Amino acid sequence: MTISTIAQTTLPVGTWNADPVHSQVGFEVAYIVGTFRGTFSPFEATLEVREDGSASLRGQARVEDIRVQDENLTAHLLSPDFFDAERAPEIVFAADAVRVEDGGVLVEGEISIKGTSRPLTLTGTVAGGGTDPWGNERVGLTLTGVVDRTAFGITWNNPLPSGEPALADDVTLVAEVSFVKAA
């Protein structure tokens, strides 16, 4: 079997671990007149697909592993104004409802940021399913979802001269994860 980039209609059975070299988890938020982006690297994720077709997804990242374009911005994101890495060192996502339907994937779970948990629905696609050149079985998920950062106590902002906030409340989470089947 070869790797396919065609969207799949099912998830292959097994336990699948994220390949951090070929995966990315990040966020995007409107800022002034553009988009501010960051990633978390490394991160961990496991996809468990059972014989009955049910599936679960678990992931976590250490807040201190946030990556942005400027180390001063990194320090601000780690501070109590944003993620408060000292008091809340991890972001955790857990979903027991992962379904492939209507040509896409729907993941319903809960995300915990800064000590607060909220429901989160992710949508996207399942890609591939096959064996890589080194004999590893792979499957990929591309997922997006939106959270309101203020629901997690992340309320910092800086008003523009117009009085409008510089930073949007809605944050888009973006994950492109290549999973490798566990031995």
Protein Blocks (a to p, Z undefined) as FASTA:
>chain_A
ZZdfbdcfbdceddddddfklgccdddddehjaccddddddddddddddfkopacddddd
dfklpccfbfklmmmmmmmklnommlmmbccdddfbdcdeehiacddddddeehiacddd
dddddeejiddfkopacddddddddddfklnopabccddfkopafbdfbdcddddddddd
dZZ
